[in-house]
């Protein structure tokens, strides 16, 4: 049976708008479900997911910039003067992360270790790794703190004689490479066993595993898988609201601190749960043995991607009086003005305190201890995380922290007998990461997918209405033309008949 063209056109004009309306309504009502389907198949971590290769190895290495504080007047500081500092750097490195020893668990988590590898980038650096820098000797400051806390003044004669005999010094001049990664040898390392033999009670002062052959702030960390510990992280399988959250660290859900401060929680840094709110995000830091909270600051755009900016504000390292959430990070009976975090429990008792660079947002108590060389600046020294809120993927990260060593007067110990209490800035570092240009378009597409689907739905409904309107107008136009033709037909017939009669008349007259 042959179908006429007019019938086919009527069928298309009738069915196509219906199909467009139905598909448009489906897109409008299921756009979130479609987004979550793509999210679960591509971002939820599994060996087959699109996110897995980028999680296991950073698609583009981070940039790590490190700055050292040179002490210009070490002799004067030893006699009680305030330190005069000079910032050296940046010494820039690429920092690559590789996840290894993976174990996929039935509870929707993955257990892994992480290898961090640094490579020096001289063309981006201001200086050489062979630059000489005078810094506080952290080894000497640590032994001083141990003696001050554990040895009565009447018993300090023997440790003092020992330290003078091995020529232990409060300040050392070393190369940048020795201070950061390679390590430098301290005479105390060679003579610990002799000290213990001489004074057996000293052994209880030295935490197990704290004595090494060399000292550097990142000693033994470049290219090793044991220094970051063992992570157990939720993959998002089953519950996307736990995506990227650290479940345990070093096989424990409890850290070193009491109460809620000891809970292992927060993101591992690569992913956050989808649907972030304008409140705060948390990240677990193995370097600091604690969770860090960054509060929402504002909405920003990163390479065309709408992002929420979460920033380390004054509450970040505030003391327990100003921020009650931080109270359980403070040692009992110890009060510090806001702005620094005591990491000694995380570093074998070493008097190391972390702050924002140049004591940014810290109490002026710390700046007043330094004669010169520090100038806090929000642009240069603040920490922020920018995250695409719908998928929970970081788009721009700048993490900046400063290491400070507490140097305090210890009566009876010659090298510390005259110094004033000072939180000594030693170095600060900046880690920067973001969405690579090669992934920016895909990230933007994913972030705007629900709006794109909604737009397609409304466009299909609009197109169906347009087809209906056009079809109606065409049909109305055809009917109008046909009506006109029908109205003019009798007049034409009558005129023809009259003309015929006239012709017949003439014929008859002939």
N, C-alpha and C positions, 0 to 999 in steps of 0.2 A: 504494500500500500504506500503510495507516494504522498509525502507530506509537503504541502505548499509552503513557499517562503514566508507568506504572511502568517501562517499558523506557527511556524518555527519562531518567528520574531515575537509573536504574542507569548509563546511558551517561555522564551528567554526573558522577556520583560516581566513576566510574572514570577518566575522561579529565582532568577539571579538576585533581586532585592531581598527575597526571603532568606537565601543562603547567606548573603552579606550581613543581614540583621542578626541571624542566629550566631554566626561566627564572631561578629562584633560583640554580642552580649556575652559569649563564652570568654573572650579576651578580657572584657571588663570585669567579669565576676571571678575569673581564675588567675588573674595576672600574678597575685602573690604566690599561689600554688605553683605556677610555672617557674617563678623566680626561685622558690625553695627547691624545686626539683633540680634545677640547674646547679644551685648552690650545693645540694647534697651530693650530686654526681661529680662536681668539679672541685669544690673547696673542702668538703668534709674529707679528712685525711684517710687515705687507704693506699695500698700499693698501686692501684689503677687510677687514682684520681689525678686530675690535671694539676693540683697544687703540690702533689708529693715531690716531684723533682725540684721545685723551687723551695720547698721546705727543707729537704735534705741538704741541698747546696744552694746558698744564696745566688740568685741569677746574676747579680752584680755585687762584688765585694763592697763592704762598707769602707768609709774613710775614717781612720782613727788619727786624730791630731793630738800630740802630746807636748806639754809645756813643762819646763823645769824652772824652779826658782833658785837662782844663784845667790848665795849669801856673800855680800861684799865686805862685811866686817866681822868675820868669825871670832877673831881674838877679842874684840870689844864686847861681843855678845857673851862670851865666856866670863867676862868681868862684870856683866850686869846691864850692858847697853841693849837698846832695842835693835832688832835686826833690820838691816837695809837690804832689800831684795831687788833682784833684777830678773825679769822673765826672759827665759831663753826658749826659742822655738817659733813656730810649731815644727815638730818633727813628725812628718806625716807618713802613715802606713796604710796599706790596704789590709783589711781584716776579713778573712773568709771563714764561714762557719760550715762545718760538715758534721751531719748526724751519723753516728755509727753504732754498731752493736744493737740493732733494732730488734724489738720483741713486741709483736702485736698481741694484745691481751683480750680475753673474752669480755671483760667489763667495759669495753669501749675506750681503752687507753693504749698508749704505746710507751714502752720503756726504751730509753736511749742514752747514749753518752754524746758529748759534743767536742769536736776538735776545732780549736780556733788557731788560725795561722795568720801571722803578720809578716808583711814584706815592706821594707822601707822604700819610699818614693822620694828620691832626692830632688826631682824637679818641682815638687809641690812643697818642699820643706825650706825652712829658713835656718840653715845650719847643717852641720855634719854630725854623724853619730860619734865622731872622734872629738867633738868639742869637749873641753874640760869644764866641769861645773862643780862648785863647792856647795854641798848640801849638808843638812843635819844627818849624822850617822844614826840611822834607826836602830841599829844593834846596840849602840851605846845608850841611847835614850830608853830602850826597852830594859836593859839590865839595870839602869838607874831606877826605873819605876818599880822593878821587882824588889830591889834592895830597899827602896823607900817604904814599900808595903809590908815586907816580910822580915826585915832585919832590924833589930833594935840598934839604936845609936851606939850603944856600948860595944856592939859586935862588928861595927863597920870598918874597924881598923884593918882587919885581914883582907876583906874584899878590896879595899882601897889600895893596899900594897900590891895585891895581885893585878889589879887593873893598870896601875902605874908601871908595873914590871913588864907587862905585855904591850905597853904604850897604846892603850885604848884611847881613842880620841872622840870628842863630841862632834867634830866636823871632819868631813873627808872630801877630797877633790878627786873625782873620777870622771871617766868619759860617759857620754850619754848612753852609749850601748851597754856599758857596765851597769849603770843605774837602772835602766829600764828592763832589759832582757838578759844580758849575758851574766850579770852578777859580778860582785867584787868580793875579794876574800877579806874577812875581818880576823884579826889575831885571836879574838875570843874563841872562834870556831876550833882552832888548833889546841886550845888549852882548857876546854870545858872539862874534859876528863881529869886533868890535873887539879882544877878547882874543886871538883867533887871529892877527889881524894883528900885534898887539904881541908875542905869544909863539907863533910857528908850531908849536912842538913840543907845544903844548897840544891840538892837533887830534886827535892819536892817543889822548888820554885820554878823549875824548867818543865814546861808542858811537853808531853810526849809528841815527837814529830816536829818540834819547833826548831831544832838545830839542823842546819844544812851545811854543805860545804861552801856555799856562797850566798850572798844576799842581793836581790834585785826586786823591784816592785812587781815585775812579771816573770820572775825567775822560774824556769821549768814549765811555763805555760804555753810557749809557742810550739804548736804542732803536737801536743799531747792530749790524751782523752780522759785523763783522770782528775785534772785540777778543777773542772767545772762540776764534778760529781755526777750522780745518776739521776736522771729526770724520769718522771712518769706523768704523762700529759693526756688529757682527754682529747680524742680525735674528732669529736662531734657526732660520731655514729650513735644513733639512738636518741641522743639529746644534744641538739645544736646549741642550746643555751649554755653548755659547758665547753663549747669549742675552744681549744687552745689553752684551757685552764690547767695549771700544774696541780696534779693530784698528790704527788709525794716527791720528796727530794732525798736522795741517799736512803731510799727504802723506808722513809718515815713521813707521816703526815704532820709531825710536830718538829719545830725548829729548836733553837737554843734559848728562846725567851719564854717567860711565863705568860699565861692567859692568852688572850686573842692575838697578842704579838707573836706567839709561838706557832700559830697556825700556818701551815704551808698553803698558800692560796694566791690567786692572781694569775695573769697570763704569762706565758713563756716568752712573749714578745713578738711572735710571728703572726698570730691570729687572735681575734677576739670574737665573742659570740655575735651573731647577726642581730641587728636592731638595737644598736647602742643608744643610750639616752644622754641627755645633756646634764649629767650629774658628775660622775667620776669613772675612771678606770683604774685597775690595780695590776701591777706586774710584780712577779716574784724575782728577786735578784739573788742569785747564788753568791755573787761577789760580796754582798752586804748581809747575806744570811737573813733576809727579811723581805716583807712585802712593801712595795712603794705605791702610794696613792697619788694620782694626778687628777686635779679637779678641772671640770669643763671651763673653758675660757671664752671661746667664740667659734663661729662657723667661718671656714676659710675655703678657698678653692686652690687645689694643687694640680697643675697640669690639666685643668678643666674638670677635675674630679671634686665634687662637693665633699668636704671633710669637716669633722669636729676636731677642734684643737683642745687638748688637755695639757695643762701646764703645772709645773712644780711651783706652787705659790709659797707664801710665808709659812703656811701650816706644814709644809713638806718635812722640814727638819726642826719644827718648833718643839720646845720642851713640853713636858706633860702639863704644865700650868696653862699654857696657851692652847695646846691641842691635847685633850685628854686621851685621844687614841694613841699617842706616842708615849704615854706615861710608863707603860710596861717595857719599853725599850731602855729605860734608864736604870742603871745599877742602884740598888737600895742605898738610900742615904746620900746620894750624889746629885747635886743640883748644878745644871749648866744653863747659862743664858741660851736663848733660841739661836739656831743656825748651824749646829754641828750634830753629828750622830756618832756615838761611841761604838766603834767596831772591835774593841779589844777582845770581847767574848768570841768574836769570829776570827781573830788573828792571833791565837795562842797567847793572849794577854798583852800583846804589844800595844802601846798607847797611841793607836792610830785612830784619827777622827776624820770623818768624811763631811764635807760641806759642799755648797755650790762654789764655783770658781771665784776667787778674790773675795770670799765671804759674802757673796751676793745674797741679799735678803736676811743676812745674819745680824745679830745684835752687834752694836758698835764696840762692845766689849772685846771682840776678837781683833777688829781693825786697829784698836787703840794700842794693841801689843806690838804692832809693826811700825817701824819708823818711816819706811817708804817702800814703794814698789807695787802696791795694790790699788786698784781702781775699779770697783764693781760697776758692771754695765749690763743692763737687761738684755740688750741685743747680742752681746758677746758671751754672756755667762748663764743664760737661763736654759732650762730643760723643758722640752715640749714633745708631745706625741700627737701627730695628726692622723686620724683614722677615718676611713670611709665608713659611715655608721651603718649602712644597710647590710654590707657583707662583713664588716668588722676587720677589714684589711688595712694595716698601716700604709699611709701614703707619703709621709715625711716625718722623720724622726731626728731629733737632735738631743742627745743625752750628754750632759756636762757635769763632771764631778771633780772635786779637789781632795787630795790626800794631805792630811795635816798630822804632824807628829808632836805630841805633847812633851815639851822639855820643861822639867821642874827642878827646883833647887833640892838637893839631897845633901844634908849636912854630913860631913865625914867622908864624902867622896870628892876628891880633888877636882875632877873635871866638871862636876855639877854643883860645887860648893857656893858659887857666886852668881849663877845664872838666875834670871827672873823667869817666873812661870810664863810660858809662851806656847800658844798653839801655832806651831811652825808650818807654814805652807811649804810643801816639798815639790809637788807636781800637780797638774790638773790635766784632764784629757777630755776630748770631745769625740763622740761617735755619731756619724751622720749616715743616714740611709734613707732611701725613698723608692718610689715606683720607677723602674727603668723606662726609658722612652719607648722601648720595644713593646712594653706591656701596658703603656698608658691608655691606648685606645681600647684595648680589651677590658681594662679596669673601668674605664668610663662607661663602656657599653653595659657591663654588668651592673654598675651602680645605678644606671638610669633605665634598666630593663623594665621595671614595672610601669614607669611613665611611657616608655616606648610602646609596650603592649596596650596600655590604656589608649594611647594616641591612635594606634592601629585599629582598636575596637571602635572608637568614635569615628574614625575615618571611614570604616566599612559601613557603619550605620548611616553616616552622611552621604556616602556614595549611593547606598540603596535608596535613600530619599531623593537624591538627585536623579537617579534613573527613573523612579516613579513619576517625578514631576515632569521630566523631559518626555517620557512616554505619554503622559496625560496630555501635555501640550501638543505633541505630534498628532495624537488621535483626535483631539478637539479641532486642530487645524484641518485635518483631512475631512472630518465631518462638515466643517463649515464650507470648504471648497465644494464638496459633493452637494451640499444643500443649494449652493448658488447655481450649480449646473442644472439641478432639477428645477429650480425656479425659472430659469431662462429657456428651457426647452419648449413649452407650449407657445410662446410668442414666436419663436422661430418657425414652428410648424404652421402657425396661422399665416404668417407672412408668405411662406412658400405656397400655401394653398391659394392665397389671394393673387399672387403672381401667376399662378397657373390659370386661374379663371380669366385674368386679363388676357392671357395669351389665347385662350379659347375663344374669347369674344372677338378678337381680331380675326381669328381663323373663320369664325362663323360669318362675319361681315363680308369676307371675301366670297 
